[in-house]
Amino acid sequence: MTEPRTLFTVAALQSQPVFGDVAANLATLDAQLAGLEADLIVLPELCVSGYSLRDRAEAFDLAECFPDGPLSERLLALSEVTGGMIVAGFAERDGDRIYNAAAVVAAGRPLGTYRKLHLFGFEREVFDVSEGPLRVFEHAGLRVGTMVCFDWIFPEAARSLALQGADVIAHPSNLVLPGWCQQAMLVRALENRVYTVTANRTGTEHREPRPALRFTGLSRIAAPTGQALADGPEQGTTVLCADVDVTVSRCKVLPSGNDVFAERRPDLYGGGPA
Amino acid sequence: MTEPRTLFTVAALQSQPVFGDVAANLATLDAQLAGLEADLIVLPELCVSGYSLRDRAEAFDLAECFPDGPLSERLLALSEVTGGMIVAGFAERDGDRIYNAAAVVAAGRPLGTYRKLHLFGFEREVFDVSEGPLRVFEHAGLRVGTMVCFDWIFPEAARSLALQGADVIAHPSNLVLPGWCQQAMLVRALENRVYTVTANRTGTEHREPRPALRFTGLSRIAAPTGQALADGPEQGTTVLCADVDVTVSRCKVLPSGNDVFAERRPDLYGGGPA
């Protein structure tokens, strides 16, 4: 009888896709991820389409059905090699609906998608409203909750994933606000005693009528202690790695003896209009 | 007809009380607050008793009933002069119960108390479990929600106050963890688009069998933009002041057009055991 595994390796890819060139972006991803062994790899939001979609028609052109499109196929093949999970942001087509989503695969099998609950800025003109749900995917003993980019500003998103048992929050992002999220993720990790893996992109896009956007890089892996385990640069591409110990993420007790989950008082929260 | 006021001044006192000497601590407070004019003044947690209470008997000795004890009387007198609100941490006696609480007064009138929901470390041996509630007090057009020290780590506390309409979160504290809370309060302010006023103490206490404690100072006033408006030093006493514009705290819309309150999805949060 073997003990369950407690130590895992997680990685974030900080990439710089070219808008609209799915084939080129896939080839770049292949090169960037070649030889990377990790139990969890997180890629940025909309990682092969680019971000500044002009309208729904353009989004549909660059979208795919999970797990049948070109990105899904690459992720499945890659995860068969690593044996671990991969979470990657993409435009998900489902009939005449389209979502800003994260694909989740593990060891060559599709596990599902998470459809971003909180759409940022003009995303609301392009993507459909999602019903989520906020979910935790488990593979080989590692529990991974998924949220996408702007979900970070709503503390309820990370909280919901942590309450569902997430060890790690996989967080594909295309961040444009200067440093806010990167700082907040330390707090999300600390308040929930989980690991967080924010995979952000870099580079710029300017596609009229969308505003010119500069993506802020600084991808970050954070620990349940509220400390950064690995940080990416402001510009350029990189792969960040860190170790995850699920005995840490599954213990919600601080050195003070306080259990930040057991001592919640949900009957006394809320108040005001929801 | 006059327009309602939108601009207010808020202040935090960073103090260094002497354990157990209520009279001396009151005299020091008087001196530190002399001439201070502010619409809201926030004092630290347990601001005249000291923190390292050995047991309930000692806590009862240093406690008072609100609004009849020596601290309450000083706060009432002082607030009559300023015309504004004061929020101060104290040990509140209520029959045979005792709470780690915040007293709230305005313009010479008692408004009520808030009893700390989340007790830290050994506080649970000394104070009774509180039923809160998390409340917002209004005076002269300024809405002030109250939480105490360790409540900061539970995002639901600040969220509940903000959803109830708080412009400012008054946060009496006796912080001992290095910098965690001060950093998190920027995120609490940002995610809720409110002002926060954390009044922390400095100095050390070592009262066996309690551990030696060093209080971390760095009191902080934060803005809805997630920026610090005023920061205290790591050691010593000071008064911090900043301006509050309630047209900012009452607008939950980011520059991106996202309304961080209206776009919450409470039907899709939760999950897992409460």
Interface residues (C-beta under 8 A of the other chain):
Chain A: L117 H118 F120 G121 E131 G132 P133 L134 F150 I153 F154 P155 E156 A157 R159 S160 L161 A162 L163 Q164 G165 W180 Q183 A184 L186 V187 L190 E191 G226 S256 G257 N258 V260 E263 R264 R265 P266 L268 Y269 G270 G271 G272 P273 A274
Chain B: L117 H118 F120 G121 E131 G132 P133 L134 F150 I153 F154 P155 E156 A157 R159 S160 L161 A162 L163 Q164 G165 W180 Q183 A184 L186 V187 L190 E191 G226 S256 G257 N258 V260 E263 R264 R265 P266 L268 Y269 G270 G271 G272 P273 A274
